[in-house]
Amino acid sequence: MSVIERNIEEMKEELKQRFVTTAQINYGRELSGLDEHEIYETLAQVVKQYTSENWIKTNKQYQENDEKQVYYFSIEFLLGRLLNTNLINLDLKNALKAMLKELNLDLNNLYSEEPDAGLGNGGLGRLAACFVDSMASLGLPAHGCGIRYQYGLFEQKIVNDQQVEIPDNWLRNGFAWEFRKPNKAVKVRLDGEAYMRINDDGTSTAVHEGYTEVTAVPYDVPVIGYKNRTVNTLRLWNAEAGQDFSDYATLTNDEIKERQEYRNNVNKITEFLYPEDSTNEGKRLRLIQEYFFVSAGVQSIVRHYMQTHDDLYGFADKVCIQINDTHPAVAVAELMRVFIDDYGMEWDDAWDITRNTVAYTNHTILPEALEKWDRKLFKKLLPRIDMIIDEINRRFLYEVRSKYPNDEELVRELSILQDGQVHMARLAVVGSFSVNGVARLHSNILKESTLKYFYKYFPEKFNNKTNGITHRRWMISANNDLAHVIDDKLTRAWRGDTRMMKQLNQYVDNPAFLKSIDKVKRARKRALAQYVLTHNKVRIKVDSMFDVQVKRIHSYKRQLMNIMHIMYQYDRLKNDPTYNMPVPVVYFFGGKAAPGYFIAKETIRLILAVANKINTDPSIDGKIKVVFLENFGVSLGEMVYPAADVSEQISTASKEASGTGNMKFMMNGAITLGTMDGANVEIHEQVGDDNCVIFGMRSEEVINLYEHGGYSAWDEYNTNANVRKVMNQMTDGTYGNFQSLFDYLVNSNDEFFIMKDFNAYIEAHEEIVRRYQNHNAWLRSCAVNIANSGIFSSDRTIAEYAEDIWNIKPVDIK
Ligand SMILES: *Cc1c(COP(=O)(O)O)cnc(C)c1O
């Protein structure tokens, strides 16, 4: 009998037996002698016992039925903690809770024993984590492939009102959910020299010599589907020194030193996640990381395929590799290398198969984030790959020139190799059959500007897949009480199909329904207020409006505009007797700045300086509070998103490809205050003007200003009194010295139009406060947002990928 069909009493007894036995086996002690961490570890082991059987079955069935399988390649997977979502997906939670209760243990105290797996920077990495959850929950034969970083994204500490970065040693006590698979290791080759050798019969063979070989060892994490027996695999690769050290005694000192150096270099490969968000981190080690996990992933996929097939000609019918942004784009060349060098395939056949296997998702139009590598570095590190890319480009440009003779501008814009650089996005487009953006607006911008030459050449490849979030984590797990409110109206069926949430629209005028939403929201706000009292030592009123901006700190996301508005408001409260704030507002910020990103760190410093001043000023009677939430990550997000009244989504129009935080807020009943950017456009479309507040420049205006100029930050400063007032306070000592930010705004000519959008932003705040004052109308808006958020479940997104790009269907695991 499967897990999902058992009754709770039976389950409880079985769980208890396994729990006690596992504790004895692991620790040789009785339960009562274990500390909280040991209890957590034991619990995780028990949960794993329930997944193993189905994991084996899933793999067996995929292989025996020769199912087409998808591999989602991503350099980041921002998983967060897995215990609660695994329990929900296995439908073990209630039985387990009851079992623990009988043993006088509280499940709620155990979650924090799990490290928060921070193998990603922000939205892109979190998207990959949401996607693998949806792939398993929809029963799709689709897996994740990434890197097992020894250190995840740094831990952020606030010291002396500034960000300090602490290494995230998340594996300190082990990671309960992973399985090391040394027998599935593969070898990855770096450096050395590559050339073509002409054979006696006139054919040629690629030779790669003098390389360094690294062993890639997979650590598999089971990805458990929601109540469906599917258990897919997230395969994270670890770099290890492959050499045998048994001959140590026979080595000379120099040889020993050489080996130690080799070992150190290898260990560095998967040691750190690069803490850059949406800028191109041009580091050698980063390129090694990219090739390392892609080569390991590709080799293991091909090897697995060949276990059940005689040749590779049908490969593209059975395998799809979806690449999450360009970091894995080298997969195009690596597939070619494996097909040609390892399996003796002809170029044309190999190219045909490669191009029909790879699909590319673009995540950014920020020019500094479009990944390019110095050709010399590329050639030195990956000599054979460099040769292959050169040949791909040569043949491609030949084709371009024959199709569009005398259009050298087109040739230049399409060339993968240009000005001594390798353009990864271009490689990805040329070597794939599908190119998608992550929100409708973003996909259109790709076609019209960022990739317009490619759109002209390959129009059929382009499509849109608007991002989503897994509602299982971001609502059912993070805001279980809200999920229950919805159950009361729709039964639990909506949990498996969020399209049903639309039916909640019939209750948005039902007072009892609104009251229950209100109750849940207040409870979440109270919990956050308690957290803030403990961690920030700031007391906030729960009936304040909670206005929240949590996300990576980046100029284009405009946290600076947000804090400047707070400065404006505080100044008026102090100096303008006609000004009043009808409701108290708590402004929350959270997010990490890349360690080398000066302006982002200065923005944090300004937020903290403003918070210190305002929070301790008794004269404003607590009308404004400012809270910076330290170390924002998945776990903190699970507390924050459900507690928000207002969701700040204020990026410069055209710059945020999609955003996913915006969807988490919406699903938990916050009202969006935002620009017409990324998926905000589609949120607006779902709820209408009455249920979100849109302000500021539109993307066409922004793009037009970038292209044709005509904007002067100085003119704005001189003519806009609100802007001038606040900017002067950056340097006049009101909050300390922030000349840095003043100069940034002026010298960059206000690159993200903070000054230009400022007055519109002030008005948007006035509007949202006006709305908040009408409590019932506000609750109705919350309900409308929740009711129309189902489309933003990543289940919808992944169903679209499966249907339009991957061509796969759910598999019922028997
Ligand atoms: C969802 C999420 C993000 C992305 O937020 P945006 O507002 O879309 O930038 C970043 N970090 C964490 C921890 C998240 O959960």
The ligand as an SDF file (V2000), in Angstrom:
LIG
                    3D

 15 15  0  0  0  0  0  0  0  0999 V2000
   11.6310   34.9240   -4.4310 C   0  0  0  0  0  0  0  0  0  0  0  0
   12.9510   35.2320   -3.9060 C   0  0  0  0  0  0  0  0  0  0  0  0
   13.7680   36.1460   -4.5610 C   0  0  0  0  0  0  0  0  0  0  0  0
   13.3430   36.8750   -5.8200 C   0  0  0  0  0  0  0  0  0  0  0  0
   12.6970   38.0480   -5.4450 O   0  0  0  0  0  0  0  0  0  0  0  0
   12.4170   39.2270   -6.5000 P   0  0  0  0  0  0  0  0  0  0  0  0
   11.5500   40.1450   -5.7070 O   0  0  0  0  0  0  0  0  0  0  0  0
   11.6700   38.6090   -7.6280 O   0  0  0  0  0  0  0  0  0  0  0  0
   13.7080   39.7960   -6.8740 O   0  0  0  0  0  0  0  0  0  0  0  0
   15.0090   36.4220   -4.0300 C   0  0  0  0  0  0  0  0  0  0  0  0
   15.4380   35.8230   -2.9000 N   0  0  0  0  0  0  0  0  0  0  0  0
   14.6740   34.9410   -2.2300 C   0  0  0  0  0  0  0  0  0  0  0  0
   15.1800   34.3330   -0.9820 C   0  0  0  0  0  0  0  0  0  0  0  0
   13.4080   34.6110   -2.7110 C   0  0  0  0  0  0  0  0  0  0  0  0
   12.6710   33.7270   -2.0470 O   0  0  0  0  0  0  0  0  0  0  0  0
  1  2  1  0
  2  3  1  0
  2 14  2  0
  3  4  1  0
  3 10  2  0
  4  5  1  0
  5  6  1  0
  6  7  2  0
  6  8  1  0
  6  9  1  0
 10 11  1  0
 11 12  2  0
 12 13  1  0
 12 14  1  0
 14 15  1  0
M  END
$$$$
